Amino acid sequence: MRPVGSKYLLEEPLGRGATGTVWRARQREAAGSEAAVAGQPGETVAIKVLKEELANDAEIVMRFLRERSVLLRLTHPNIVRTRDLVVEGDLLALVMDLIDGPDLHNYLRRNGPFTPMAAALLMAQIADALAASHADGVVHRDLKPANVLLAGTGEGEEMHPMLTDFGIARLADSPGLTRTHEFVGTPAYVAPESAEGRPQTSAVDIYGAGIMLYELVTGRPPFAGNTALEVLHRHLSEEPRRPTTVPEPLWTVIERCLRKSPEDRPSAENLARGLRVVAAGVGVHATPAQAEAALGVGALLAPDPAPAPVPDADPTGAADPTQVLPSNASGASSFDPAAATSVLPQTGGPGGGANADPTQVLPAGSGPASGADPTRAMPPVPPGQGPDDPHPWQNQLRAARDRNEQTQVQYLDPSQDPLRRRPQRRPAPQQPPQHQQPQQYQAQQPQQYQPQQPQQPP
């Protein structure tokens, strides 16, 4: 057994993921006041030990400590509770309640798809958990069946889903992770705005909930491919197709959650309410009024007027402000390629001076006597560079644009395709003819014809 801090002992691994390993652990003594749950000696808990490269990143450690209060106060019946956070040397760990049950991913693979009614009731509880976290400003960003633990899967017990890994979602906003990952999440469940690098809000969790709901009733996500890039492209360009086994009210919910525009997706609270209406209207014992209400579920799926934003990835919470140089700062001597972005103010014309608006556009002929463009936001050309040579920043922008250009798909003659071109086989060398002995044929003797004797009548 391996100690974690002074209060916990790791016993056996329960599972491994992209960010760390989950262990079954035992509490050695009661935790202090800094923990959300003190616990008792001998109590069994689950501890997620983050990977070493995350623990060695100072920015992630600082975010880990800064998010402590947020993670410890995030409590809900459908959220796995974080009991304590451990920071010790090169070790970062989250102490959580132990859920003695499988995750939704493995359960779905072993037992097959859910009925529409069961899927709606299960996702309604997950939507309840999302509504509570969004109200507290926490966006999960990696919603998938593997992050849903199932309690009460025994015979006669009611299935109780528990959403986990909120702590990892918060730490994933750190630059320590975003340097190696373009987005946080799994390609099969990632929202279009996350794939494109656009600003993200709590609507990304609603999109993930729609993907999960589709998978619960069909057994597979709606978008798949051979590579992650192919899956992301389908999220951006394709619309999901309704399977024949999905009733119309449930498909209305799925379609609303999978809208490409985040502003068109419902809030988590409205999603939970709509799913319960659908579950009551698609069951075998539904009344005509319940069935009619399920068909009109679209009226309940109103978008969230104030979605929770994803926190800025900057660990300090503020970016370097744009610096406005004084009017006498122009000139070759002030060029610094490593300096922060600078905006040169207007140096002449009406209202010129140090306090002039640096972005003011002057009419033609009213600029400064030197002829400089008052809206120019690039620093002076470095010494020794000709006026017609491209500016260093232009080269950098052109290189960034070339890296971001999409691959152009053009027709290629199969005969010119190196992957399809058949190799040219060299002809075999000519062998000199060999003299063969003539075969001896034996003349066959002709068979002699013998006439048949006529038969004598009896």
N, C-alpha and C positions, 0 to 999 in steps of 0.2 A: 504493500500500500504506500502511496505517495502523499505526503502532507501538502496541503494548500493553505498557506498562512498558518496560523496557530489554532484554527478552529475547525478545519475540515480535513478529511482523509479520502483520497480517491481509491475506489475499490476495483471497478471494472469498467471498460469502455462500453458505451451503449450505441454509439454511432459516430461516424466521421462525416464532415461536410467541407464546403469550400473555405470556411473561415475558422474551423477548429474542430475539436473532438468533445463529445458529450460523454460524461462519466457518471456512473452511479457512485455516490459518495456518502460518507457518514459524518455527522457532526460530532466533534470531540467535546466541545463546550459551547455554552450559550454565547451568541454574538453580542457585541456591544450596542450602544445606542445609535451608532452610525448605520446599522442594518435596519431594513424594514421589518424583518421577522427575526426575533432573537433565537428561536428554536430551543430544543432541548438536547442534552448529550445523548448520543445514540440514535438520533433521528436521521432517517434516510432522505437525501436530497439529490438533485441533479446539478452538476457543475459543467458548464461549457468553458473549456480552456481554449483561448484563442491561439492561432498559429504564432510561431515565434517571430516571423517577420512583421506581424502587426504589433506585437508587444515591444519590438525594438524601435518602432516609429514614435518619436517624441510627440508629434502632433496628435496621433491617435490616443496616446496615453493622456494627454491634456484634455482631449474631448471626452475620453472615458470618465475622467474625474468630473468634468464640467456637467456631463449628462447624468451624473449619479442621482440627483434629486428627481429628475424627470422619470428615470427608469423605475426608481423605487416607489414612486407614488402612482404608477400606472397599474391600477387594479380593476379587474372586471371578472365576472364569472366565466367568461369565455376567453380569457387571456391568461397564459401561464405566468404566474407571479414571479417577479425577480425579488429574491430575498436579500441578497447582499452582493457587493462587488469587491473583488480582491485584486489588489495591485501589490505585487511583491517581486522586486528585482526585474527579471525578464519574463514575468508571468502575469497575464491578465485573465481573469476568470469571472464568470457570472454564475452566481448561486441561485438556483430556481427550484420551484416545487417539482417533485418527481411525479410525472404522469405515467401510471402503469398501464400503457396501452399502445397500440401501433399508431403510426402516422397515417394520414389519409391516403397518401400515395401508395403505400404498400397494401393498405386495406382494399383500395380500389382495384389493384392488380390481382389480388387473391379472390375477391368476391364479385367482380364485375360491376357494371354501371348500376346506379341507383334508379329507383322509380322517380318520375317527375315530382310526386308529392314529397318523397323522402329527401330528394335533392334540394327542393325549395325550403323545407324546414331546416335542413342542415346549414344551408347558406344564409338563412335568416339569422341564425345565431352568430355566424362569422361576421355578418354585417353589423350586428349589435356591437361586437368587439371593435370593429372599425369605427363606428360612430363614437364610441367612448374615447378611442385614441385620437381621432381627428379633433374632437372637442378639446382635448388637452394639447393640441398642436403637434402630435406625433404621427408621421406618415410611415407606414411599414415599408413600402417600395419593393418588397420581394414576396408578394402573396402567391402561394402555390400550395398544392396538396402536401408536399413534404414538410411544410411549416405549420401544419395543422395536426395536433395530437388528439387522439380519440380516447376519451375516458368512458367507462361504462359500456364496453363492447361485449361483456359476458351475456350469457343466456338470461333473458328476462330483464336486462338492464336497458335503460334509455341511453342512446348514444349522445355523448356530450363533447362537442368539438372545442379544442383549446388552441388558440392562436399563439405561436411562439416566435422567437427571434426578433422581437422589437428592439432589443439592445443592439443587435448587429446592424439593423437598419439605421439606427441613429449614428453608430460609429462609421458606417459606410459613407456618410457625407463628408468625412475627413479627406483632405488632399492626399493623405497617405494611401488611401485606397483608390481615389479617382485618378492617381497618376498611372495606375496599371489597368484600370477598368474604365471604359468609356461610359458605361452606365451601370447602375446598381440594379441587379435583378437577373432573372433567368430568361433567355431569349423566347421561350414558348409562352411566357406570361408578361412580357414587358410591353408597356404602353407605347403608342407611336411617338408621343412627345419625348419619352425617355430615349427611344432609339435615335431620334434626330438631335438630341442634345438641347431641346427647348426647355424653358422653365417648367418645373414640375410642381404639382399640387396634390392634394389628397385624391384627386380624380384618377391618379395612376393606380390607386388601390381598388377603385371601382372597376377599372378595366380588368385588373387581375381577377377580381371576383367574377366578372362575366366569363373569363376564360375558364375558371374553375367550375362554374355552373355548367358550362357546355361540356366539360370533361366528365362531370359527375353523371350526366344522363347519356353520354355517348361512349365513354371509356377512353377518349383521346382529346387532346386540345384541337381547336379549329384550324390552327396554322402549324404546319410542320414542313420540314425540309432536310436536305442532306447536310447543310452547313448552317451555322448561326446567322450568317449574312443573308442566306436565302429566307430564313424564318423572319428576320427583321424586315426584309423587303415585303413579305406578304402582310405583315402587320400594317405597313404603310400604304399598300396599294390594293389589297383585296378585301372584299366583304365576306363575312362568314355565310355559309349556306345552311338553311334550316333542314335538319334531318327529319325524316318522316315520323320518327318516334317521339318527337318533341311537340307537345301540345301548343296551340297558338298563344295562350296567355304566358306560358313560360318562355316562349321564344321572344315575345315582346320585351320581357325583362332582359334577356340575354342581348338582344339587339340594341337596347338602350345603353347597356353597360359597355358595349363594344363600339360605341360611336368614336370616330376618329378625332373629333373635336372634344377636348376635355369639358368645354362649357355645356355640352349637350348631355353629359352623363348625370345620372341622379346622385343625390347625396346618399351617404351610407344609411342615414336614418330612414329616408324615403325608400331605399332599397329593401331594408328589413321589413318595412310595413307592406310593400308591394309583394314580397315573396310569401308572406303569411296569407295574404288575400288569394294568391295563386294556389297555394297549397290547399286552402279550404275549397277552392272551386274546381280543382282537377281530380279530387279523390272520388272513389266509387260511391261514397255516401253523400256527395255534395247535393245541396238543394238547388232548384232552379235560380233562386236569388244569388246564391254563392257562385254558381257558374257564370251568371251574368256579370257579377262584380269582378270575377277573374278576367273576363274578356275586356273589361274597361280598365285594366290595371295601369295602362299608359298614363291615365290622368293622375295617378299617385306618384309617378316617377319624376318628380320635379327636380331640376338641377340644383346643386348647392349654390346659394347666392354668395357665400363667403368661404371658398375652399381653403383648407389649411395649406400654407406654402411649405415647400421643402426648405429647410434651413440652408443658408449660404454655406458653400464649402470652405470659405475663408475661416480659419480657426480663430482669428481675432475678431471676426464679425464686421470688419470694415476694410474696404479696399483703399489703396493709396489714392488720395484725391488728385485730380488734375491740377497741375501747378501752372499759374499764369505768370509768365516772365514779365519783368518791367520793360518799359519802352526802350531802354538802352541795352537790352540783353541780346539784341541781334548782332550778328557778326560771326566770322569764322572762329574766333577764339572761344566762343561759348558752346561749340559743338561737343556733345558728349553722347556717343552711341548707346551707352548703358544707362542714361538718365531716364527719369520717368517721362511720360507723355507730357508735352508742353504745348501751350497755345500762345502764339505770339500776338500781342495786342496791336491795335491800329497805332501807327506812329505819325500820322499826319492827317491833313484834311480837317473838315469841320468837326469840332468836338474831340480832336485828337488829344493824346496825352496818356498818362499812366492809368487814368481811370476810365478810359474809353472802352466801349464794348468790343472785345476781341473778335467776335463773330459777326460784326456789322458789315453788311454788304453795301458798298458805295456805288453810286452810278458811274458810268464810264466817264473818264476824264476828271473825276474828283478825288482820285487817290493821292497818295503822298507823292512828293516831287521825285523820289527815287524810282517810282514806277512799280514798287512792290505790291503784290496782291494783298489787301488787308485781311482776306479770309484764309490766308495760307497757314496751315497748322503743322507744317513739317519744319524741322530745324534747318539751319543753313547748310549749304553743301560743304563737305569737308575740304580742307585745304588741298590744293593740287589736283582737284577734279574739275574737268571742263564743264562749261555750261550746258553742253548738249549731252553729256554722259548721264545715264540713268542714276537717279538718287539711290543710295543704299537701301532705303526703306521700300522703294519700288521693287527692287530685286527680291526682298523678303516677302512682300505681298504677292508678287508673281509666283514665287515658289510655294507659298501657302495655298494659293489658288490652284496651282497644278496638282498639289497633293490631294485637294478636296474634290477635284473633278471626278465625275463618275466615269466608269469604264464605258467606252463607246463600243456598242455591239454592231458589227458590220458583217455583210455576207462575205464568206471566204470560199473560194473555189476548192472543192474537196481535193483536187489534184495538188493544190498549194498548201494544204494543211499538213504540217509535219507529223501530227498525231494520227492522221488517217492515211497518209501516203504509203502505198505499199512499197516495200523495199525492192529495188531493182536487183534481180538475180542475174549473176554473171553466167553466160553460157558455159557449159562443161567443155573442156578441151577435147578436140577431135582425136579419137583413138584410131591408129592405123588398122585397116581391115586385116583380120587374121584369116589365113588359108585353112579352110576346113576340108576334111576328107569327105568326098561325095558319099552319100548314103547308098547302100546297096539295097535294091528292091528286088524281091523275089516275085517272079511272074506267077500268077495264080493260074492253075489249070482250069480251063472252062469245064463247068459241070455238064455231064452228058444227060440229054433228055431221054427219059424213059417213059413211054406211054403207058397209061393205066389200062389194065385189062377190064373189060366190061364185066359186070357182075351177072351171074347166071340167075335167072328167075327161079324162085323156089318151086 
